[in-house]
Amino acid sequence: MRSGIAGCGLRYAVLRRGAAAACCALSIKCGTRDEEGFNEGTAHFTEHAVFKGTRGKSASVISGRLDRLGGELNAYTTKEDIVFHATVLKEDLGKASSLLMELASEATFPEEEIETERGVVTDEIISYKDSPADEIYDRFEELLFARHPLGRSILGTEKSVSGISAEDLRRFVAERFVPSRMAFTVVADIDEARMEQAVLRLAEKYFGGDPDEFIAKETTVYAAPEAVRFEKTEDRGDHEANAVIGGTAPSLREDRERIAASLLCNVIGGPASNSLLNDILRERNGWVYSVECSYTQYADTGVAAISFGCDRPNLGRCMGNVSKVLRRLIENPLSDRKLAAAQKQFLGQIAISSDNNETQCLSMGKSLLSFGKIVSNEENRALIMSLTAEELRTGAERIFAPEKLSKLIYV
């Protein structure tokens, strides 16, 4: 792997890995929590709208640029990042890389295209509201961080999106899309040194200038949120009940604690059928449609949450068994045998996930933005294997003690 920082402040990493398809990504530390002075949903609207035209390309040219090569062009927005990424044949990697940087630096936001895209985003918001299993988690974070930008919805509301103008989008990009907040990553079967030089040339072409000017515009100073504890039930008049139970968890800055929390959440409600809640609620009793324990890490906090959907008559049984599982983990450390099995399973899941080039490319971008370096698989493995049962028990007590939990239920 080759990595470094371009003269303009953009971080980059290039990894050679054999495969026919090549992946590249431009990650920008600029998400929903960075919308101060803008309408809610501006970051997500910007992610959509950059595809509507640049100084050199129309919307139709952009949409077909990689399609004609058999490639894919995508983007997404989180609370802390906007990410543009592409998958192409390795011989087309230069075209894909150039397009990503052009989108981030030369978008024009033509008025007529913005109005069309506003309708697309509004439809997405309406559609999302029709899926309570998805919408409930956003609502949970909105209540948990009620007095903080992390409580903002990524999509925004119909009202907030209606008030976002093309000029707002231009201003958002001018103020937030600066190279010192960016990371460009590549995973492909290419010569790393040659690709590194190509990335540096593209960075100079699209972001060249006085690096001190760019770094001076880097204003990301996050204030840790004060979470609000709550218990709330909302009547949706549905036969299905959806629930989220959780609270704050370790931040990205807490290395051992966040890795312990990741392993703990995998034990509680990871994707495997033998995770504790999957085993009890789904496999043995068939009470739930789905159940998971997720862990979202932010720069200054985190959120660990158990979510499930079930028929309304099963809600009480599910809530009771969730409480039993959490109490057992708080009171009794895992045995050596169970800890070793959990560690091996977790490492296997990570290895399979990282074997996907696109997943690896996106993970590298997140690592550069969060830690300023690529955290290797070997480092993660050593940290996971060094965790003790007491650290997991302490993590369970910190996150899932009854007095710290918030609950949101849709019925």
C-alpha positions as CSV (number, residue, x, y, z in Angstrom):
1,M,0.0,0.0,0.0
2,R,1.1,3.6,-0.7
3,S,-0.4,6.5,1.1
4,G,0.3,10.1,1.9
5,I,-1.0,13.7,1.7
6,A,-1.1,15.7,-1.5
7,G,0.1,19.3,-1.5
8,C,-3.4,20.6,-1.3
9,G,-4.1,18.6,1.9
10,L,-6.0,15.7,0.4
11,R,-5.2,12.3,2.0
12,Y,-4.9,9.2,-0.2
13,A,-4.2,5.5,-0.2
14,V,-3.6,3.1,-3.0
15,L,-3.8,-0.7,-2.4
16,R,-2.9,-3.3,-5.0
17,R,-5.2,-6.3,-5.0
18,G,-5.8,-8.8,-7.8
19,A,-9.3,-8.5,-9.4
20,A,-10.8,-7.6,-12.7
21,A,-12.8,-4.8,-11.2
22,A,-11.1,-1.6,-9.7
23,C,-12.7,0.6,-7.0
24,C,-12.0,4.2,-6.1
25,A,-13.7,6.5,-3.6
26,L,-13.6,10.1,-2.6
27,S,-14.7,10.5,1.0
28,I,-15.4,13.9,2.5
29,K,-15.6,14.7,6.2
30,C,-18.8,16.6,5.7
31,G,-22.1,15.0,6.7
32,T,-25.4,15.9,8.3
33,R,-23.8,17.2,11.5
34,D,-21.9,19.8,9.5
35,E,-25.1,21.6,8.3
36,E,-24.9,24.5,10.8
37,G,-26.1,27.6,8.9
38,F,-28.0,25.4,6.3
39,N,-31.3,23.6,6.1
40,E,-31.6,20.1,7.4
41,G,-30.9,17.7,4.6
42,T,-28.5,19.9,2.7
43,A,-25.6,17.4,2.8
44,H,-27.7,14.7,1.4
45,F,-29.2,17.0,-1.2
46,T,-25.7,18.1,-2.2
47,E,-24.7,14.4,-2.6
48,H,-27.6,14.0,-5.1
49,A,-27.1,17.3,-6.9
50,V,-23.4,17.2,-7.8
51,F,-24.4,14.6,-10.5
52,K,-26.6,17.2,-12.2
53,G,-23.7,19.0,-14.0
54,T,-20.1,20.2,-13.8
55,R,-18.3,23.0,-15.7
56,G,-17.3,20.4,-18.3
57,K,-20.2,17.8,-18.3
58,S,-23.9,17.8,-18.4
59,A,-26.1,15.6,-16.2
60,S,-26.6,13.1,-19.0
61,V,-22.9,12.9,-19.8
62,I,-22.2,12.2,-16.1
63,S,-24.9,9.6,-15.8
64,G,-23.6,7.7,-18.8
65,R,-19.9,8.3,-18.4
66,L,-19.2,5.0,-16.5
67,D,-22.3,3.1,-17.6
68,R,-20.9,2.9,-21.1
69,L,-17.8,1.3,-19.7
70,G,-19.8,-1.3,-17.8
71,G,-19.0,0.5,-14.5
72,E,-21.0,1.8,-11.6
73,L,-21.1,5.3,-10.0
74,N,-22.6,5.7,-6.6
75,A,-22.7,8.0,-3.5
76,Y,-24.1,8.1,0.0
77,T,-24.3,10.5,3.0
78,T,-23.9,9.7,6.7
79,K,-24.0,11.9,9.8
80,E,-20.3,12.7,9.3
81,D,-19.3,11.9,5.7
82,I,-20.3,12.2,2.1
83,V,-18.8,9.5,-0.1
84,F,-18.6,9.2,-3.9
85,H,-17.4,5.9,-5.3
86,A,-17.0,4.0,-8.5
87,T,-16.3,0.4,-9.7
88,V,-14.9,-0.1,-13.1
89,L,-12.5,-2.3,-15.1
90,K,-9.0,-1.5,-14.1
91,E,-8.1,0.1,-17.5
92,D,-10.9,2.7,-16.8
93,L,-9.7,3.6,-13.3
94,G,-8.2,6.9,-14.5
95,K,-11.5,8.0,-16.0
96,A,-13.4,7.1,-12.8
97,S,-10.9,8.8,-10.5
98,S,-11.0,12.0,-12.6
99,L,-14.8,12.0,-12.6
100,L,-15.1,11.7,-8.8
101,M,-12.7,14.6,-8.3
102,E,-14.5,16.7,-10.9
103,L,-17.9,16.1,-9.2
104,A,-16.5,17.4,-5.9
105,S,-14.7,20.4,-7.3
106,E,-16.6,21.6,-10.4
107,A,-20.4,21.0,-9.8
108,T,-22.5,23.8,-11.1
109,F,-26.0,23.0,-9.7
110,P,-28.1,24.2,-12.6
111,E,-31.4,25.6,-11.4
112,E,-33.7,23.4,-13.6
113,E,-31.8,20.2,-12.7
114,I,-32.0,21.1,-9.0
115,E,-35.8,21.4,-9.1
116,T,-36.1,18.0,-10.7
117,E,-33.8,16.5,-8.1
118,R,-35.7,18.1,-5.2
119,G,-38.7,16.0,-6.3
120,V,-36.5,12.9,-6.2
121,V,-35.3,13.6,-2.7
122,T,-38.8,14.5,-1.5
123,D,-40.1,11.2,-2.8
124,E,-37.2,9.4,-1.0
125,I,-38.3,11.1,2.3
126,I,-42.0,10.1,1.8
127,S,-41.0,6.5,0.9
128,Y,-38.7,6.3,4.0
129,K,-41.6,7.3,6.3
130,D,-43.6,4.3,4.9
131,S,-41.0,1.9,6.2
132,P,-41.2,2.1,10.0
133,A,-38.5,-0.6,10.5
134,D,-36.0,1.8,8.8
135,E,-37.5,5.2,10.0
136,I,-37.6,4.2,13.7
137,Y,-33.8,4.2,14.0
138,D,-33.4,7.7,12.7
139,R,-36.2,8.8,15.0
140,F,-34.3,7.1,17.9
141,E,-31.2,9.2,17.2
142,E,-33.2,12.3,16.8
143,L,-34.6,11.9,20.3
144,L,-31.3,10.7,21.8
145,F,-29.4,13.7,20.4
146,A,-32.3,16.2,20.6
147,R,-30.1,19.2,21.4
148,H,-27.2,18.3,19.0
149,P,-26.5,18.2,15.2
150,L,-26.2,14.4,15.4
151,G,-29.9,14.4,16.0
152,R,-30.6,15.8,12.5
153,S,-32.2,13.5,9.9
154,I,-29.8,12.7,7.0
155,L,-32.7,13.1,4.5
156,G,-34.1,16.2,6.1
157,T,-37.9,16.9,6.0
158,E,-40.1,17.8,3.1
159,K,-40.3,21.3,4.5
160,S,-36.5,21.7,5.0
161,V,-35.6,20.3,1.5
162,S,-38.2,22.6,-0.1
163,G,-36.2,25.6,1.2
164,I,-32.7,24.5,-0.1
165,S,-31.7,26.6,-3.1
166,A,-29.1,26.0,-5.8
167,E,-27.1,28.8,-4.2
168,D,-27.2,27.1,-0.8
169,L,-25.7,24.0,-2.4
170,R,-23.0,26.0,-4.1
171,R,-22.2,27.7,-0.7
172,F,-22.2,24.3,1.1
173,V,-19.7,22.9,-1.3
174,A,-17.5,26.0,-1.3
175,E,-17.3,25.9,2.5
176,R,-17.2,22.2,3.2
177,F,-15.7,20.4,0.2
178,V,-12.1,21.3,0.9
179,P,-9.3,18.8,0.3
180,S,-8.0,18.9,3.9
181,R,-11.4,17.2,4.7
182,M,-11.0,14.6,1.9
183,A,-9.6,11.1,1.4
184,F,-9.1,9.4,-2.0
185,T,-8.7,5.7,-1.9
186,V,-8.1,3.0,-4.6
187,V,-8.2,-0.8,-4.5
188,A,-7.2,-2.3,-7.8
189,D,-4.8,-4.7,-9.6
190,I,-2.5,-1.8,-10.6
191,D,1.0,-0.6,-10.1
192,E,0.8,1.3,-6.8
193,A,3.6,3.8,-7.5
194,R,2.1,4.8,-10.9
195,M,-1.4,5.1,-9.5
196,E,-0.1,7.2,-6.6
197,Q,1.4,9.6,-9.2
198,A,-1.9,9.7,-11.1
199,V,-3.8,10.6,-7.9
200,L,-1.3,13.4,-7.1
201,R,-1.7,14.8,-10.6
202,L,-5.5,14.7,-10.3
203,A,-5.4,16.3,-6.9
204,E,-3.3,19.1,-8.3
205,K,-5.6,19.5,-11.4
206,Y,-8.8,19.8,-9.4
207,F,-7.7,21.1,-6.0
208,G,-4.3,22.7,-6.8
209,G,-3.7,25.9,-4.9
210,D,-2.3,27.2,-1.7
211,P,-2.6,24.4,0.8
212,D,-2.6,26.9,3.7
213,E,-5.8,28.4,2.2
214,F,-7.5,25.0,2.2
215,I,-6.3,24.0,5.7
216,A,-7.4,27.4,7.0
217,K,-10.9,26.5,5.9
218,E,-10.9,23.3,7.9
219,T,-13.1,24.2,10.8
220,T,-14.3,20.8,12.0
221,V,-14.3,21.0,15.8
222,Y,-16.9,18.6,17.2
223,A,-18.4,19.2,20.6
224,A,-19.4,16.0,22.4
225,P,-23.2,15.7,22.5
226,E,-25.2,15.4,25.8
227,A,-27.5,12.5,25.2
228,V,-31.2,12.6,26.3
229,R,-32.6,9.5,28.0
230,F,-36.2,8.7,27.1
231,E,-38.8,6.0,26.9
232,K,-41.4,6.7,24.2
233,T,-44.2,4.7,22.5
234,E,-45.8,6.0,19.3
235,D,-49.1,4.5,18.1
236,R,-48.8,3.9,14.3
237,G,-52.0,1.8,14.1
238,D,-50.1,-1.1,12.6
239,H,-50.3,-4.9,13.3
240,E,-46.5,-4.9,13.5
241,A,-44.5,-3.5,16.4
242,N,-41.0,-2.1,16.0
243,A,-38.6,-1.3,18.8
244,V,-35.2,0.3,19.4
245,I,-33.5,0.0,22.8
246,G,-30.0,1.5,23.3
247,G,-27.9,4.5,24.2
248,T,-24.6,6.1,23.8
249,A,-21.4,4.0,23.3
250,P,-17.7,4.5,22.8
251,S,-16.5,7.0,20.2
252,L,-14.0,6.5,17.4
253,R,-11.3,7.9,19.7
254,E,-11.6,5.1,22.2
255,D,-9.7,2.3,20.6
256,R,-10.0,-0.6,23.0
257,E,-13.5,0.4,24.1
258,R,-14.9,0.7,20.6
259,I,-13.5,-2.6,19.5
260,A,-14.9,-4.2,22.6
261,A,-18.3,-2.7,21.9
262,S,-18.2,-3.9,18.3
263,L,-17.5,-7.5,19.5
264,L,-20.1,-7.2,22.2
265,C,-22.8,-6.1,19.8
266,N,-21.9,-8.9,17.5
267,V,-22.4,-11.4,20.3
268,I,-25.7,-9.8,21.2
269,G,-27.3,-9.4,17.8
270,G,-24.8,-9.8,15.0
271,P,-25.8,-11.3,11.6
272,A,-25.1,-14.9,12.5
273,S,-28.0,-17.1,13.6
274,N,-26.2,-18.0,16.8
275,S,-26.0,-14.4,18.1
276,L,-27.9,-14.3,21.4
277,L,-30.9,-12.4,20.3
278,N,-31.2,-14.1,16.9
279,D,-31.0,-17.5,18.6
280,I,-33.7,-16.7,21.3
281,L,-36.1,-14.4,19.5
282,R,-35.9,-15.8,15.9
283,E,-34.5,-19.2,15.7
284,R,-36.0,-20.8,18.8
285,N,-39.3,-19.0,19.1
286,G,-40.0,-17.2,15.8
287,W,-41.2,-14.1,17.6
288,V,-39.5,-11.5,15.4
289,Y,-39.2,-10.7,11.7
290,S,-35.7,-9.5,12.2
291,V,-33.4,-8.5,15.1
292,E,-30.0,-6.9,15.3
293,C,-27.7,-5.1,17.6
294,S,-26.0,-2.2,15.7
295,Y,-23.1,0.0,16.7
296,T,-22.5,3.3,15.0
297,Q,-19.3,5.1,15.8
298,Y,-18.9,8.9,15.6
299,A,-16.0,11.2,16.2
300,D,-17.1,12.1,19.8
301,T,-19.6,9.5,20.7
302,G,-21.3,6.3,19.5
303,V,-24.7,4.6,19.5
304,A,-25.4,1.0,20.3
305,A,-28.9,-0.1,19.7
306,I,-31.0,-3.3,19.6
307,S,-33.8,-3.1,17.1
308,F,-36.4,-5.7,16.1
309,G,-39.8,-6.0,14.4
310,C,-42.5,-8.4,15.6
311,D,-46.3,-8.9,15.7
312,R,-47.8,-6.7,18.5
313,P,-48.7,-9.7,20.8
314,N,-45.1,-10.7,20.9
315,L,-43.7,-7.3,21.9
316,G,-43.7,-8.0,25.7
317,R,-42.0,-11.4,25.3
318,C,-39.3,-9.8,23.1
319,M,-38.7,-6.9,25.4
320,G,-38.5,-9.3,28.4
321,N,-35.9,-11.5,26.8
322,V,-33.8,-8.6,25.6
323,S,-33.6,-7.4,29.2
324,K,-32.6,-10.9,30.4
325,V,-29.8,-11.2,27.8
326,L,-28.4,-7.8,28.7
327,R,-28.6,-8.4,32.4
328,R,-26.7,-11.7,32.0
329,L,-23.9,-10.1,30.1
330,I,-23.6,-7.3,32.7
331,E,-23.5,-9.7,35.6
332,N,-21.5,-12.6,34.2
333,P,-18.4,-12.4,32.0
334,L,-18.2,-14.7,29.1
335,S,-16.3,-18.0,29.7
336,D,-12.9,-18.4,28.1
337,R,-14.5,-20.8,25.6
338,K,-17.3,-18.5,24.6
339,L,-15.0,-15.5,24.3
340,A,-12.6,-17.4,22.0
341,A,-15.5,-18.5,19.8
342,A,-16.9,-15.0,19.6
343,Q,-13.5,-13.6,18.7
344,K,-12.9,-16.2,15.9
345,Q,-16.4,-15.6,14.5
346,F,-16.0,-11.8,14.5
347,L,-12.6,-12.1,12.8
348,G,-14.1,-14.4,10.2
349,Q,-16.8,-11.9,9.4
350,I,-14.4,-9.1,9.1
351,A,-12.1,-11.1,6.8
352,I,-14.9,-12.0,4.5
353,S,-16.2,-8.4,4.4
354,S,-12.8,-6.9,3.7
355,D,-12.2,-9.4,0.9
356,N,-14.6,-7.4,-1.1
357,N,-12.7,-4.6,-3.0
358,E,-15.4,-2.0,-2.7
359,T,-15.9,-2.6,1.0
360,Q,-12.1,-2.4,1.5
361,C,-11.9,0.8,-0.5
362,L,-14.7,2.5,1.5
363,S,-13.2,1.3,4.7
364,M,-9.8,2.8,3.9
365,G,-11.4,6.2,3.2
366,K,-13.2,6.1,6.6
367,S,-10.0,5.1,8.3
368,L,-8.1,8.0,6.7
369,L,-10.7,10.6,7.7
370,S,-11.2,9.2,11.2
371,F,-7.6,8.3,12.2
372,G,-5.4,9.9,9.6
373,K,-4.0,6.5,8.6
374,I,-5.1,3.1,7.4
375,V,-5.7,0.8,10.4
376,S,-4.5,-2.6,9.1
377,N,-6.3,-5.9,9.5
378,E,-3.4,-7.1,11.5
379,E,-3.8,-4.3,14.0
380,N,-7.5,-5.0,14.3
381,R,-6.9,-8.7,14.8
382,A,-4.4,-8.2,17.5
383,L,-6.7,-5.8,19.3
384,I,-9.7,-8.1,19.0
385,M,-7.7,-11.1,20.3
386,S,-6.3,-9.2,23.2
387,L,-9.8,-8.3,24.6
388,T,-10.8,-9.9,27.9
389,A,-14.1,-11.2,29.1
390,E,-14.1,-8.5,31.8
391,E,-13.7,-5.8,29.2
392,L,-16.8,-7.0,27.4
393,R,-18.7,-7.2,30.7
394,T,-17.6,-3.7,31.5
395,G,-18.6,-2.5,28.1
396,A,-22.1,-4.1,28.6
397,E,-22.4,-2.3,31.9
398,R,-21.4,1.0,30.4
399,I,-23.7,0.8,27.4
400,F,-26.7,-1.4,28.4
401,A,-27.2,-0.8,32.1
402,P,-31.0,-0.4,32.6
403,E,-30.7,3.2,33.9
404,K,-28.7,4.2,30.8
405,L,-31.1,2.8,28.1
406,S,-33.5,4.7,26.0
407,K,-36.5,3.0,24.3
408,L,-38.6,3.9,21.3
409,I,-41.5,1.7,20.3
410,Y,-43.8,1.9,17.3
411,V,-47.1,0.1,17.6
